[in-house]
Amino acid sequence: MTGETKSPIPALGVVGPTASGKSALAMMLAQSLGGEILNMDSMQVYRRMDIGTAKPSRTDQALVRHHLLDIVEPYDNFSVAQYARLAEQAVQDVYARGALPVLTGGTGFYLRALTDGLRLGGVPSDAAVRERLKSEAAQAGGKRALFERLRKAYPAAAAKLHENDVLRVTRALEVLELTGKPISQQERPADAAPFRFCLLGTTLERETLYRRIEARVDGMLEQGLPDEVSALLASGVSPQAQAMQGIGYKELAPVMLCNAPLWEAVELMKRNTRRYAKRQGTWFRAVPGVVWLDMCRPESMMEALRIAGAFWKEAKA
């Protein structure tokens, strides 16, 4: 029947800072509720980048079906709009099989793309504007200058980005230049994702989180992250590639290419991860409707299961 309104598809989201227990919680919920996990991390989409992205183990992937992992080569760019298209289809496919879609990861833009139907505002790219902005960014001091331009024009957008995130900074400036309005004020596309989310957030006391971050970085080194970075560079992946801007890769690339001190790179990795976790916490705290769970409390896992179970039961009724 034309004009019929479809019920929104239910989906569970598990969000929070890195190393706060998202993956373990998502695995437990997916196993308990008959769910499938959809990646919501912008680095885990890349093939051959496993250790530095803390990608789910082969064991976990065998226990629970995972989606949106290993879908892009590390020398390719991958946009939020591309993720939105793939994720929307994946959520629909999972639900059509009678399973609960469980999305987990720490990339806020990916969550917004699905909750708000954001596809970078739906504004088509202008090649001339984009190339000019990229050229400006490549000049000495260019990244900082572009970031300052965005900060003055639209402080709210700049607060959610880092000046080294050239791709998103230039895109935000491009949209502002083309339309006179920031991405957040663009009209949403008519086909905005018809999903209904139950959002759970994982949190830890700061010192506990930082200790876990330190241990995670040390563990990545023991698992062979330097060899993983070296193999990527040897295969022809540029150190300037979008994928290589991820934490762990951008710090270790100079070690492999220029014999920079490993200990300095490791300390930088830990510092950058702590800062990233802080930005993630700020981002997700601003998302309405997130139920926050203190992962230091043993009862938080059962509380999450109760909330998610009630949501899924009601959705299927």
C-alpha positions in Angstrom: 0.0 0.0 0.0 1.5 3.3 -1.0 2.1 5.8 1.8 2.2 3.0 4.4 4.5 3.9 7.3 6.9 1.2 8.3 7.7 0.6 12.0 11.3 1.6 12.8 13.8 -1.2 13.0 15.1 -1.8 16.6 18.8 -1.7 17.1 21.1 -1.8 20.1 24.1 0.5 20.3 27.0 0.0 22.7 29.2 3.1 22.9 31.8 4.8 25.0 35.5 5.6 25.2 38.2 3.2 24.0 39.2 0.4 26.4 36.0 0.9 28.5 34.6 -2.5 27.9 32.4 -2.0 24.8 33.4 -5.1 22.9 33.0 -7.5 25.9 29.5 -6.0 26.7 28.4 -6.3 23.0 29.6 -9.9 22.8 27.7 -10.8 26.0 24.5 -9.1 24.8 24.7 -10.6 21.3 25.2 -14.1 22.7 22.4 -13.7 25.3 19.8 -12.2 23.0 20.5 -13.8 19.7 22.2 -10.8 18.1 24.8 -10.0 15.4 27.4 -7.4 15.9 28.0 -4.5 13.5 31.2 -2.6 13.7 30.9 1.1 14.4 34.7 1.9 14.6 36.2 3.8 11.7 39.6 2.0 11.9 38.2 -1.6 12.0 36.8 -1.2 8.5 40.4 -1.6 7.1 41.9 -4.9 6.1 45.3 -6.0 7.4 44.9 -3.5 10.3 44.0 -5.9 13.2 46.3 -5.3 16.2 46.3 -1.5 16.3 42.5 -1.3 15.8 41.8 -3.9 18.6 39.7 -5.8 16.0 37.5 -8.6 17.4 39.4 -11.9 17.6 38.8 -14.8 15.2 37.3 -16.6 18.2 34.8 -13.9 18.9 33.9 -13.6 15.2 33.3 -17.4 15.2 31.0 -17.2 18.2 29.0 -14.2 17.0 28.5 -13.1 13.4 30.2 -9.7 12.8 29.6 -7.2 10.0 31.4 -4.2 8.6 34.9 -5.4 9.4 37.7 -5.7 6.8 35.7 -4.0 4.0 38.3 -1.4 2.8 41.9 -1.6 1.7 44.2 0.6 3.8 45.2 2.8 0.9 41.6 3.7 0.1 39.6 6.6 1.7 36.4 5.7 3.4 33.7 8.3 4.3 30.9 8.5 6.8 28.4 8.5 3.9 29.8 5.2 2.6 29.6 3.7 6.1 26.0 4.9 6.5 24.9 3.2 3.3 26.6 -0.1 4.2 25.5 0.0 7.8 21.9 0.8 7.0 21.7 -2.2 4.7 23.5 -4.5 7.2 21.1 -3.5 10.0 18.1 -4.3 7.8 19.6 -7.6 6.8 20.3 -8.7 10.4 16.8 -7.8 11.5 15.3 -9.6 8.5 17.0 -12.7 9.8 15.3 -12.3 13.1 18.4 -11.3 15.0 19.0 -8.2 17.1 21.4 -5.7 15.4 24.1 -4.8 18.0 26.2 -1.9 16.9 29.4 -1.2 18.9 32.3 1.1 18.5 33.7 4.5 19.4 33.2 6.6 16.2 30.7 9.2 17.1 30.1 10.2 13.5 29.1 6.7 12.6 26.5 6.6 15.3 25.2 10.0 14.3 24.9 8.8 10.7 22.5 6.1 11.8 20.6 7.9 14.5 20.1 11.1 12.7 20.3 10.0 9.1 23.3 12.2 8.6 25.2 11.7 5.3 27.4 14.7 5.6 24.3 16.8 5.2 23.6 15.3 1.9 25.6 18.1 0.2 27.4 16.9 -2.9 31.1 17.4 -3.0 32.6 20.2 -5.1 35.9 18.9 -6.5 37.4 22.4 -7.0 36.6 23.5 -3.4 37.8 20.3 -1.9 41.1 20.3 -3.8 41.8 23.9 -2.9 41.2 23.1 0.8 43.4 20.0 0.6 46.2 22.1 -1.0 45.9 24.6 1.8 46.1 21.8 4.4 49.3 20.5 2.7 51.1 23.8 3.2 53.2 24.6 6.3 50.9 25.3 9.1 47.9 24.7 6.8 46.2 22.1 9.0 46.1 24.4 12.0 45.0 27.4 9.9 42.1 25.4 8.4 41.1 24.1 11.9 41.2 27.7 13.3 39.0 28.8 10.4 36.5 26.1 11.2 36.7 26.9 14.9 35.9 30.6 14.3 33.0 29.8 11.9 31.5 26.9 13.7 33.0 26.2 17.2 30.6 23.3 17.9 31.9 21.3 15.0 35.5 22.1 15.7 35.1 21.0 19.3 34.3 17.5 18.1 37.4 17.3 15.8 41.1 17.3 16.0 43.2 19.6 13.7 44.9 16.6 12.3 41.6 15.1 11.1 42.1 16.9 7.8 39.4 14.9 6.0 36.6 15.9 8.2 37.9 19.5 8.8 38.0 20.1 5.1 34.6 18.5 4.5 33.1 20.7 7.2 34.6 23.8 5.7 33.5 22.7 2.2 29.9 22.4 3.3 30.0 25.7 5.0 31.5 27.3 1.9 29.0 25.7 -0.4 25.8 26.3 1.6 26.6 28.9 4.2 25.4 26.4 6.9 27.2 23.8 9.0 26.6 20.1 8.4 24.4 19.8 11.5 22.0 22.3 10.0 21.6 20.7 6.6 18.3 19.2 5.8 18.2 15.6 6.4 17.8 13.3 3.4 14.3 11.9 2.8 15.6 8.3 3.3 17.0 9.0 6.8 17.5 5.6 8.5 14.3 4.4 10.1 15.9 2.9 13.2 14.9 2.9 16.8 18.0 2.7 19.1 18.5 1.5 22.6 21.9 3.1 23.5 24.1 1.7 26.3 27.3 3.6 27.3 30.3 2.0 29.0 32.3 4.2 31.4 35.1 3.7 33.9 36.7 5.8 36.6 39.4 7.9 34.9 42.4 6.3 36.6 41.1 2.8 35.9 40.5 3.7 32.2 44.0 5.1 31.8 45.5 2.0 33.3 43.6 -0.1 30.9 44.7 2.1 28.0 48.4 1.7 29.1 47.9 -2.1 29.3 46.2 -2.2 25.9 49.0 -0.3 24.2 51.6 -2.6 25.8 49.6 -5.6 24.7 49.5 -4.3 21.1 53.3 -4.0 21.1 53.6 -7.6 22.4 51.2 -8.9 19.8 53.3 -7.4 17.0 51.9 -4.0 16.2 55.3 -2.7 14.9 55.5 -5.6 12.4 51.9 -4.9 11.3 52.8 -1.2 10.6 56.0 -2.2 8.9 54.1 -4.7 6.6 51.5 -2.0 5.7 54.3 0.4 4.7 56.2 -2.3 2.8 53.0 -3.1 0.8 52.9 0.4 -0.5 50.4 2.0 1.9 51.4 5.7 2.3 52.1 7.1 5.8 49.8 9.9 4.7 46.9 7.5 3.9 43.7 8.1 5.8 44.0 4.7 7.5 47.5 5.5 8.7 46.3 8.4 10.7 44.8 6.1 13.3 46.5 5.9 16.7 49.3 3.4 16.7 49.9 3.7 13.0 50.8 7.4 12.8 53.1 7.1 15.8 54.9 4.0 14.7 55.3 4.9 11.0 58.3 7.3 11.8 59.9 4.5 13.7 59.8 2.2 10.7 60.7 4.9 8.1 63.1 7.2 10.0 64.4 5.1 12.9 62.6 7.4 15.4 62.9 6.1 19.0 60.4 3.4 19.7 59.9 4.5 23.3 58.9 8.0 22.3 56.4 6.5 19.8 54.9 4.3 22.6 54.6 7.2 25.0 52.9 9.3 22.3 50.5 6.4 21.6 49.5 6.3 25.2 49.1 10.0 25.5 47.1 10.2 22.2 44.8 7.3 23.3 44.1 9.0 26.6 43.2 12.2 24.8 41.1 10.3 22.3 39.2 8.5 25.1 38.5 11.9 26.7 37.1 13.3 23.4 35.0 10.2 23.0 33.5 10.5 26.5 32.7 14.2 25.8 31.0 13.3 22.5 28.9 10.4 23.7 27.9 12.2 26.9 26.2 14.8 24.6 24.1 12.1 22.9 20.6 12.0 24.3 19.1 8.8 25.7 22.3 6.9 26.5 22.1 4.7 29.6 25.5 4.9 31.2 27.0 1.8 32.9 29.9 1.8 35.3 31.9 -1.2 34.1 33.7 -1.3 37.4 30.5 -2.5 39.0 29.9 -6.3 38.5 26.1 -5.8 38.3 26.4 -3.5 35.3 26.6 -6.4 32.9 23.3 -7.8 34.2 21.7 -4.3 34.2 22.7 -4.0 30.6 21.2 -7.4 29.8 18.0 -6.4 31.6 17.6 -3.2 29.7 18.6 -4.6 26.3 16.4 -7.7 26.9 13.3 -5.7 27.7 14.0 -3.5 24.6 14.3 -6.5 22.3 11.3 -8.3 23.8 9.1 -5.2 23.4 10.3 -4.7 19.8 9.4 -8.3 18.9 6.0 -8.1 20.5 
